[in-house]
Amino acid sequence: MASNLAATRKPGTGYTDAQKQDALILYLALGSLSAASDRTGVSRETLAKWRDADPQRMDSLRENYKAQLDKYATNTLRAQNTEMLSIRQQLIDRMKQEIMGLSPDRIPEAIGRITLAYAQGFDKLRLAEGNPTSINEVRPVADIAKELEEVLKKADVDSTAIEDTEKAT
């Protein structure tokens, strides 16, 4: 990218098309002729002349720049999502280990702590995706209990141990 084009240009020679394009892309990135001028060493007037000389070229540069920004944002978000999914799997694996080693009377408390940690991670993932984190759904406790039982089955935890603990309390 254009760092200081004026310093690299030989006296008495013009700028190459590639240098002009780099300077115009920098202008698009910074959003200001003054900022682009400060970074490239090319005067504001020259940058404005290049910008205004070929509107179709500027439109093309603008579209390419937007496409590159979109691609960068998408790749960044994918990387964050992949990391969050990896963290989620690590949390599930740890949950299995933690629950398997507990006495039955401590399982409900452990599930509560793990569920809270999972919910916080899920909220962070939603925020990273630009989605809301509020819950807009009301579900019966029986449905939630059934869902939890299915999760516990996958984790090889005996749900009767939880029921026995609940009866004892």
DOMIMI-548981 format. One record per residue: x, y, z of N, C-alpha, C in turn; residue in one letter. Coordinates in pm, 1 decimal. Atoms other than C-alpha are relative to their C-alpha. Layout:
N
X/Y/Z/X/Y/Z/X/Y/Z/a;
...
// end
This chain:
169
86.1/-118.3/0.0/0.0/0.0/0.0/89.7/123.2/0.0/m;
-74.2/-124.9/14.4/108.4/358.4/-49.1/43.9/52.0/135.4/a;
-47.6/-56.4/-125.8/330.3/470.7/235.2/34.0/146.8/-21.8/s;
-29.2/-137.9/35.6/498.4/783.5/102.8/46.3/0.5/-144.1/n;
-29.5/5.6/142.6/477.4/794.0/-273.1/91.9/112.2/-45.1/l;
-80.6/-115.3/41.5/631.0/1138.5/-301.6/147.7/-25.4/26.5/a;
-139.4/26.0/-34.3/950.3/1016.7/-134.3/63.6/-102.3/-94.3/a;
-55.9/103.6/87.7/988.8/721.0/-373.7/4.4/41.8/-146.7/t;
5.8/-46.0/138.7/921.8/917.9/-692.1/128.9/75.0/-34.3/r;
-119.7/-71.7/47.2/1220.8/1036.3/-892.7/-41.1/140.9/-41.0/k;
32.9/-137.9/38.6/1228.7/1415.5/-941.3/-20.8/11.9/-151.2/p;
28.6/-24.0/140.6/1074.0/1523.6/-1269.4/-78.4/-111.4/-67.5/g;
78.7/108.7/59.4/885.1/1198.0/-1322.8/-138.6/-2.0/63.7/t;
136.3/10.9/-52.0/518.2/1125.9/-1276.3/-16.7/-127.2/82.5/g;
33.2/120.1/-75.9/348.1/863.3/-1068.1/-47.8/-108.1/-95.5/y;
49.3/111.1/82.1/280.2/520.0/-1212.6/-149.3/-20.0/27.5/t;
142.0/30.4/-21.2/-77.6/397.6/-1254.1/-20.3/-78.8/130.0/d;
10.5/79.3/-122.9/-15.9/148.2/-972.7/11.1/89.5/124.2/a;
-14.0/-91.9/-112.9/99.1/427.6/-740.2/-126.4/84.6/16.9/q;
123.3/-78.6/-7.2/-205.7/637.6/-828.6/-113.1/-84.2/59.3/k;
105.5/88.8/-50.1/-433.6/340.5/-764.8/17.1/-24.8/149.4/q;
-25.2/20.6/-143.6/-268.4/270.7/-428.2/-41.8/122.3/80.7/d;
34.6/-123.9/-70.2/-312.6/634.5/-328.8/-152.0/17.9/6.3/a;
145.5/-13.3/2.3/-680.1/633.1/-433.6/-67.4/-102.9/91.8/l;
53.9/101.1/-92.6/-745.7/309.4/-243.5/21.6/45.7/143.6/i;
-25.0/-53.1/-134.1/-584.2/466.2/61.0/-98.3/112.5/32.3/l;
101.4/-104.7/-17.2/-812.0/766.7/12.8/-135.6/-62.0/36.1/y;
126.7/68.0/-31.1/-1112.8/530.5/9.7/2.2/-57.6/141.6/l;
-11.5/61.1/-132.2/-986.8/354.4/321.5/-5.8/103.5/111.7/a;
-6.5/-102.6/-104.6/-922.0/673.3/516.5/-118.7/95.6/-5.3/l;
117.7/-84.2/13.8/-1220.5/863.9/379.6/29.2/148.9/-5.9/g;
-35.4/-141.4/-1.6/-1031.3/1189.0/353.0/119.8/24.7/-91.2/s;
-113.9/-37.9/83.7/-809.1/1355.0/95.8/117.2/45.0/85.1/l;
-107.5/-49.2/-87.1/-613.8/1524.1/374.5/76.6/-115.6/64.1/s;
-66.2/113.7/-64.4/-544.6/1196.4/553.8/82.2/-78.7/-101.9/a;
-73.9/71.7/104.3/-444.6/1024.7/228.2/123.1/79.1/-42.8/a;
-112.7/-85.5/35.8/-222.8/1321.1/141.9/111.0/-9.5/105.0/s;
-98.8/10.7/-107.9/-53.1/1305.7/482.1/75.7/-132.3/-7.0/d;
-62.6/132.4/2.7/15.0/932.4/440.5/84.5/-22.4/-125.0/r;
-70.9/27.5/125.9/127.7/936.7/76.0/101.5/105.8/-37.2/t;
-87.0/-109.9/40.9/298.4/1273.6/49.3/-44.9/64.7/-129.7/g;
56.9/-58.0/122.5/86.7/1347.5/-260.5/-96.3/109.5/42.7/v;
85.4/-110.9/-41.3/-91.3/1681.8/-244.7/-147.8/-35.7/-11.6/s;
145.5/19.4/4.0/-466.2/1696.1/-179.0/-53.7/30.6/-139.5/r;
45.7/-40.9/131.4/-510.7/1871.2/-510.7/25.7/-108.4/-104.4/e;
-33.3/106.4/95.2/-333.8/1595.8/-703.2/-90.4/-121.2/22.6/t;
89.1/111.9/-29.7/-534.3/1326.5/-524.5/-141.7/27.3/-50.8/l;
133.8/-36.4/47.0/-857.9/1513.0/-601.8/-6.4/-6.2/-152.5/a;
-3.8/3.5/147.5/-754.0/1545.1/-967.1/-7.1/-145.3/-48.5/k;
3.0/141.3/37.2/-687.7/1169.9/-988.2/-139.4/-59.5/25.1/w;
132.6/50.8/-36.8/-1017.2/1095.5/-812.8/-105.0/42.9/-102.8/r;
103.9/-56.1/87.0/-1221.0/1321.4/-1041.5/23.8/-26.8/-148.6/d;
-34.4/17.0/141.4/-1041.9/1236.9/-1368.3/-76.6/-114.7/-66.2/a;
64.1/117.5/59.7/-1208.5/899.1/-1420.7/-101.9/-57.3/98.5/d;
102.9/47.5/-94.0/-1537.3/843.3/-1231.5/-24.7/-150.7/-7.4/p;
21.0/144.4/12.4/-1572.9/490.9/-1371.5/109.3/-78.0/72.9/q;
-110.6/65.8/-69.9/-1230.5/396.8/-1240.3/-21.5/8.0/151.1/r;
26.1/-14.8/-144.2/-1322.8/535.7/-896.7/-111.8/-93.0/44.8/m;
109.0/92.5/-33.6/-1648.3/338.6/-900.4/51.7/-142.7/9.4/d;
-57.4/134.3/0.8/-1454.3/25.1/-985.7/88.6/-22.0/122.8/s;
-85.4/10.3/-119.2/-1195.3/90.8/-712.8/-84.4/-9.6/126.1/l;
89.4/-0.9/-116.6/-1475.6/162.8/-464.6/-65.8/-137.9/17.2/r;
65.3/131.9/-6.2/-1655.8/-163.3/-550.3/99.8/-108.3/41.3/e;
-103.0/98.2/-38.3/-1333.1/-365.8/-529.2/38.9/14.9/146.1/n;
-36.1/-26.0/-139.4/-1246.2/-200.2/-198.8/-108.7/-53.4/93.4/y;
111.2/50.5/-82.0/-1593.0/-276.8/-56.8/-0.8/-152.2/2.4/k;
-2.0/146.7/6.7/-1567.3/-638.0/-174.9/112.0/-56.2/87.7/a;
-110.9/45.4/-83.8/-1228.8/-675.6/-5.4/-31.7/18.7/148.0/q;
39.7/-21.5/-139.2/-1364.8/-523.2/316.0/-100.3/-105.0/44.9/l;
99.5/102.3/-32.3/-1662.3/-759.6/307.8/66.0/-136.0/19.8/d;
-70.8/128.3/-9.9/-1433.1/-1056.7/248.2/80.7/-6.2/130.2/k;
-78.3/-5.4/-123.6/-1205.7/-949.9/534.4/-91.1/-15.5/122.0/y;
93.1/8.0/-114.1/-1501.5/-899.9/770.6/-58.0/-140.2/12.5/a;
55.7/135.1/-1.7/-1652.1/-1235.6/672.4/101.7/-99.7/52.0/t;
-104.8/92.3/-45.8/-1323.0/-1419.7/721.9/30.2/18.8/147.5/n;
-25.4/-27.2/-141.2/-1267.2/-1249.0/1055.5/-110.9/-58.7/86.2/t;
113.2/53.6/-74.2/-1615.4/-1341.3/1174.1/1.4/-151.9/0.1/l;
-9.1/146.7/5.8/-1572.2/-1700.6/1055.3/105.7/-51.3/97.0/r;
-106.6/42.5/-91.2/-1246.6/-1727.2/1247.1/-45.7/11.0/144.9/a;
51.2/-15.7/-136.9/-1413.8/-1592.2/1560.8/-103.1/-107.2/31.3/q;
101.2/102.9/-21.2/-1706.8/-1831.4/1519.1/63.6/-136.8/18.4/n;
-69.9/127.5/-12.5/-1471.1/-2125.5/1469.3/63.2/-11.3/138.1/t;
-61.0/-0.2/-133.1/-1288.0/-2028.4/1786.8/-106.3/-19.1/108.1/e;
108.1/14.8/-98.5/-1615.9/-1994.5/1977.5/-54.7/-142.3/0.6/m;
47.7/137.9/5.9/-1731.4/-2336.4/1855.5/99.3/-94.2/65.3/l;
-103.1/81.0/-64.4/-1402.0/-2485.1/1966.4/-8.1/14.3/152.2/s;
12.8/-24.7/-144.2/-1442.1/-2323.6/2308.5/-123.7/-70.4/53.5/i;
123.1/67.7/-42.1/-1798.6/-2456.2/2327.1/23.8/-149.8/16.1/r;
-26.7/143.2/-9.1/-1679.4/-2809.7/2255.6/88.8/-31.8/119.1/q;
-85.5/20.1/-116.6/-1407.3/-2777.7/2517.6/-81.9/7.7/128.3/q;
85.7/-13.8/-117.2/-1670.0/-2662.2/2765.9/-86.9/-124.2/19.6/l;
81.9/121.6/-9.7/-1894.0/-2960.0/2687.1/84.1/-117.2/48.6/i;
-88.6/107.9/-43.6/-1600.9/-3198.4/2725.1/34.0/13.4/148.5/d;
-31.8/-22.1/-141.6/-1509.0/-3039.9/3056.2/-121.6/-26.7/87.5/r;
122.7/25.5/-74.6/-1871.5/-3055.2/3168.6/-15.2/-149.8/24.2/m;
9.1/145.0/-15.6/-1871.4/-3430.8/3106.2/95.6/-48.5/108.6/k;
-100.1/41.0/-98.7/-1552.8/-3471.4/3309.3/-41.5/41.5/140.9/q;
38.6/-51.2/-131.6/-1678.6/-3254.7/3594.3/-116.7/-77.9/58.7/e;
120.0/67.6/-49.1/-2016.3/-3424.9/3620.4/29.8/-144.5/36.5/i;
-30.4/141.0/-25.2/-1875.4/-3777.1/3602.0/71.6/-18.8/133.2/m;
-76.2/14.0/-123.3/-1652.5/-3711.5/3900.8/-72.7/45.9/125.6/g;
72.0/-54.7/-115.4/-1920.7/-3565.0/4128.7/-91.6/-103.0/65.0/l;
102.1/80.4/-67.4/-2136.9/-3725.5/4388.2/-135.8/50.2/-47.5/s;
130.8/-37.3/54.2/-2504.4/-3724.2/4285.5/-60.6/126.6/61.2/p;
59.6/-117.9/-63.1/-2598.4/-3451.9/4535.2/62.6/131.2/-49.1/d;
-65.6/-121.7/48.2/-2354.3/-3207.0/4374.4/-23.8/25.9/-148.9/r;
19.7/-13.1/144.6/-2458.6/-3263.5/4011.5/-87.7/119.1/-37.1/i;
83.7/-114.8/40.4/-2745.4/-3007.9/3997.9/72.3/134.8/11.4/p;
-74.2/-125.6/-17.2/-2523.1/-2729.3/4132.8/104.8/15.7/-110.3/e;
-102.2/-5.2/104.6/-2246.5/-2817.7/3885.3/-63.9/31.3/-135.1/a;
68.5/-25.9/126.2/-2492.7/-2821.7/3597.3/-40.9/146.5/-7.0/i;
37.4/-141.2/-3.5/-2616.8/-2479.2/3704.1/117.3/90.8/-33.2/g;
-119.8/-81.6/26.6/-2264.3/-2333.2/3703.5/45.4/-14.0/-145.4/r;
-44.5/24.8/137.5/-2174.1/-2494.6/3373.0/-97.3/63.3/-99.0/i;
100.9/-59.9/87.7/-2501.6/-2381.8/3215.2/17.7/150.8/-6.1/t;
-22.4/-144.1/-3.0/-2434.3/-2025.0/3325.6/122.4/37.7/-84.5/l;
-121.0/-28.2/78.1/-2083.9/-2034.1/3177.1/-28.0/-17.8/-149.7/a;
34.7/23.4/140.0/-2220.1/-2179.9/2853.4/-85.4/114.2/-54.1/y;
88.0/-108.4/42.7/-2491.0/-1912.2/2835.9/79.8/128.4/-23.6/a;
-82.8/-119.0/19.0/-2231.4/-1637.9/2878.5/80.9/-10.0/-129.2/q;
-74.5/20.6/124.2/-2021.7/-1786.0/2598.7/-89.5/13.6/-121.8/g;
95.6/-10.5/109.9/-2328.2/-1814.8/2377.5/-34.6/145.8/-26.1/f;
29.0/-142.9/16.5/-2413.5/-1448.6/2441.9/114.6/71.7/-70.5/d;
-115.6/-63.0/63.9/-2061.7/-1347.2/2343.6/6.9/-36.0/-148.2/k;
3.1/40.3/139.8/-2090.0/-1548.7/2022.2/-106.7/79.0/-75.0/l;
107.6/-77.1/63.7/-2422.1/-1378.2/1942.1/44.1/145.4/-22.0/r;
-47.9/-137.4/15.0/-2264.0/-1037.2/2003.7/103.8/10.2/-111.6/l;
-102.8/-0.6/104.9/-1966.7/-1124.2/1780.3/-63.5/-8.7/-138.2/a;
71.0/11.8/127.6/-2215.9/-1212.1/1505.3/-87.5/121.4/-27.6/e;
84.3/-117.3/17.0/-2398.2/-881.8/1557.7/-146.9/-28.2/25.4/g;
138.3/38.4/-29.3/-2712.2/-1055.1/1683.4/-37.4/39.8/142.2/n;
42.2/-33.4/-136.6/-2922.8/-968.3/1989.5/24.3/-117.9/93.6/p;
-25.1/105.8/-97.5/-2859.3/-1162.4/2308.1/-118.6/-24.3/92.8/t;
115.1/18.8/-88.8/-3197.5/-1129.8/2472.7/-78.6/-123.8/-41.0/s;
83.9/116.1/24.8/-3425.5/-1429.3/2504.8/-142.9/49.8/-18.2/i;
134.6/-45.3/31.3/-3760.5/-1367.1/2343.6/-100.4/-114.9/4.9/n;
81.8/119.8/1.4/-3904.8/-1709.2/2410.8/-25.3/-44.5/143.5/e;
34.3/54.6/-131.1/-4087.6/-1843.6/2712.2/-35.5/-146.3/-21.2/v;
23.4/143.2/15.9/-4076.8/-2220.5/2747.8/-37.0/-60.2/134.1/r;
36.1/68.1/-124.3/-4236.1/-2448.7/3001.8/121.5/-68.5/61.6/p;
-111.2/61.8/-71.7/-3999.7/-2581.9/3266.4/14.5/-146.1/-40.2/v;
-5.2/141.6/38.6/-4092.5/-2938.3/3162.6/78.5/-18.9/-130.0/a;
-73.9/9.5/126.6/-3956.5/-2872.9/2810.6/149.2/20.0/22.7/d;
-141.6/-26.0/-30.4/-3633.1/-2732.1/2949.6/60.2/-119.9/71.3/i;
-48.5/117.6/-72.8/-3599.4/-3029.7/3187.9/24.1/-116.5/-96.1/a;
-15.6/107.7/97.9/-3651.7/-3271.7/2898.6/124.3/23.2/-85.2/k;
-118.1/-33.3/79.4/-3387.4/-3091.1/2692.4/127.2/-25.1/79.8/e;
-115.7/22.5/-86.6/-3145.2/-3101.1/2986.8/24.9/-149.1/16.4/l;
-14.5/144.4/-13.6/-3211.6/-3471.6/3030.0/66.4/-59.4/-123.8/e;
-61.9/47.3/123.9/-3120.3/-3528.5/2664.0/148.7/33.3/-3.9/e;
-141.3/-39.5/-5.2/-2796.0/-3335.5/2712.2/75.7/-91.1/95.4/v;
-66.0/86.4/-98.0/-2716.8/-3541.7/3019.0/18.1/-141.6/-53.8/l;
-12.8/132.9/60.6/-2782.6/-3864.1/2828.7/120.0/-2.8/-93.0/k;
-114.9/-7.7/89.2/-2531.4/-3753.2/2570.1/130.3/3.4/79.5/k;
-119.4/-10.1/-84.6/-2288.0/-3684.3/2853.4/15.7/-123.4/88.1/a;
-3.0/124.8/-75.6/-2356.9/-4032.6/2997.2/-18.6/21.0/149.7/d;
29.5/-24.2/-141.0/-2493.4/-3896.1/3325.1/-135.8/-61.4/29.5/v;
124.1/65.6/-38.4/-2762.7/-4094.9/3501.2/-96.3/103.7/57.1/d;
94.9/-101.5/-44.5/-3066.0/-3865.7/3532.0/-71.8/-41.1/126.9/s;
65.2/41.6/-125.2/-3204.1/-4077.3/3816.5/79.1/51.4/119.7/t;
-80.1/-55.2/-109.5/-2915.4/-3953.6/4028.9/-43.9/142.5/29.9/a;
47.5/-137.0/-18.8/-3042.6/-3600.7/3974.6/-137.0/-2.2/67.0/i;
134.1/10.6/-60.3/-3400.5/-3703.0/4053.4/9.4/-37.6/147.6/e;
-17.1/40.1/-138.6/-3285.2/-3875.5/4373.3/47.4/117.8/85.2/d;
-50.7/-116.5/-70.7/-3097.1/-3560.7/4472.2/-110.5/100.3/22.0/t;
110.0/-94.9/-13.1/-3401.9/-3344.1/4404.3/-98.9/-44.4/107.1/e;
92.0/52.4/-101.4/-3621.3/-3571.5/4623.3/58.6/17.1/139.7/k;
-64.5/-11.7/-131.8/-3367.9/-3554.6/4905.3/1.3/143.2/50.4/a;
-6.9/-140.3/-43.0/-3370.4/-3173.5/4909.3/-135.7/56.9/29.1/t;
// end
